[in-house]
Structure formats: C-alpha cells, structure tokens
Amino acid sequence: YVAVFDPIDGSKNIDSSLPVGTVFGIYRSPAKSGSSKLHIESFLQRGTNLVASGYCLYSATTVLVLTLGSGVHGFTLDPDKQTFLQTHPNMRIPDVGNLYSFNEAYY
C-alpha cells in the first residue's frame, strides 16, 4: 500500500488558534513486474483508486473521519483510554442545508 497525505492541512489556522488536521489517502501499490521498489506512478493515482481516506482534526478534541469505501464514520479520541471511539457512525452530507462547502481536487 501507498499512503499520501497533507500533514498539516489548515496550517494558516495555527496563528488564530483554529483547528488544523491531517488529510490522508491510501492506495494499493501498483505492481511492477520483478520489482518491489516504489515508482512515482505509485503516488500519482486517481482518487477513484483510493482504498481508504480520511481526515484527522486536532483541536480541543481529536476527531478521525475515515472511509474504507462504503460509508464514512467518525471517531473521537478518548485520551484516558488512549483509543478512538466511534462517535459519528454513517456520516452524510445533508441533502439540503443553510450552507456547506467542500474543496474538490482534480488529478
């Protein structure tokens, strides 16, 4: 597998004490015959090839949002137990709402 990520997404928020996070994706490593080395093509894949992706938000609480391709689930870090607990099962973008936005990236 190959992991791709933006380690500090929202870094401009740091000066304002706003949350920052890490965006990540996981791809299967394309097989090259007879080689176990990674190639640039391993990282330059379409988003439709992702096997998992997510976002970890660092603030007063730490929240991990993860998809393995069939649903999106949110987990909150319990610092006492040092583990993530599922707190937001089956997250969905509302069909209608006052305002929401997201950023689309193109390969």
C-alpha positions in Angstrom: 0.0 0.0 0.0 1.0 3.6 -0.5 0.0 6.4 1.8 -0.4 10.0 0.7 -1.1 12.9 3.0 -1.1 16.6 3.8 0.4 16.6 7.3 -0.9 19.9 8.5 -4.0 20.9 6.5 -5.2 24.4 7.6 -1.7 25.5 8.7 -2.8 29.1 8.3 -5.2 28.5 11.2 -2.4 28.0 13.7 -1.8 31.7 14.3 -5.5 32.1 15.1 -5.8 29.1 17.4 -8.2 27.4 15.0 -8.2 23.7 14.4 -5.8 22.0 12.0 -5.8 18.5 10.7 -4.2 15.8 8.5 -5.8 14.6 5.3 -4.7 11.2 4.1 -5.4 8.6 1.4 -4.3 5.0 0.9 -3.8 3.3 -2.4 -2.7 -0.1 -3.4 0.8 0.0 -4.8 0.7 -0.8 -8.5 2.7 -4.0 -9.2 5.8 -3.6 -11.3 6.9 -7.0 -12.6 10.1 -8.2 -10.8 10.4 -5.1 -8.6 9.5 -4.2 -5.0 10.6 -0.6 -5.4 8.1 2.3 -5.4 7.8 4.5 -8.5 6.3 7.9 -8.9 3.2 6.3 -10.5 2.5 4.7 -7.1 1.7 8.1 -5.7 0.1 9.8 -8.8 -3.1 7.8 -9.0 -6.7 8.9 -9.4 -8.9 9.5 -6.4 -11.2 6.7 -7.6 -8.3 4.2 -6.9 -8.3 5.0 -3.2 -8.9 2.1 -0.9 -9.2 4.3 2.2 -9.1 8.0 3.0 -9.8 10.3 5.9 -9.1 13.4 7.9 -7.9 13.8 11.5 -8.8 17.1 13.2 -6.7 18.3 16.1 -8.4 20.7 18.4 -9.8 20.6 22.0 -10.8 17.0 20.9 -9.2 14.9 18.3 -11.6 13.5 15.7 -10.7 11.0 13.0 -13.1 10.7 10.0 -12.5 7.6 7.9 -13.9 5.8 4.9 -13.0 2.4 3.5 -15.2 3.0 0.5 -18.6 2.1 1.9 -19.7 4.8 4.3 -18.0 7.5 6.3 -17.5 7.1 10.1 -16.2 9.5 12.7 -14.2 8.5 15.8 -13.2 10.7 18.8 -10.0 10.1 20.8 -10.6 9.2 24.4 -7.3 10.4 26.0 -7.9 8.4 29.2 -8.2 5.1 27.3 -5.8 6.2 24.5 -8.1 4.9 21.9 -10.6 6.2 19.3 -14.3 5.5 20.0 -16.8 5.6 17.2 -19.0 8.6 17.9 -20.3 9.5 14.4 -21.5 6.4 12.5 -22.6 6.7 8.9 -21.9 10.4 8.4 -23.7 12.0 5.5 -23.7 15.4 3.7 -27.3 16.8 4.1 -29.5 16.9 1.0 -30.3 20.5 1.9 -28.9 22.9 4.4 -28.2 26.6 5.1 -24.7 26.4 3.8 -22.0 23.9 3.3 -19.0 23.7 1.1 -16.1 21.4 0.2 -13.0 21.6 -1.8 -12.6 19.5 -5.0 -9.2 18.5 -6.3 -8.6 17.3 -9.8 -5.8 15.0 -11.0 
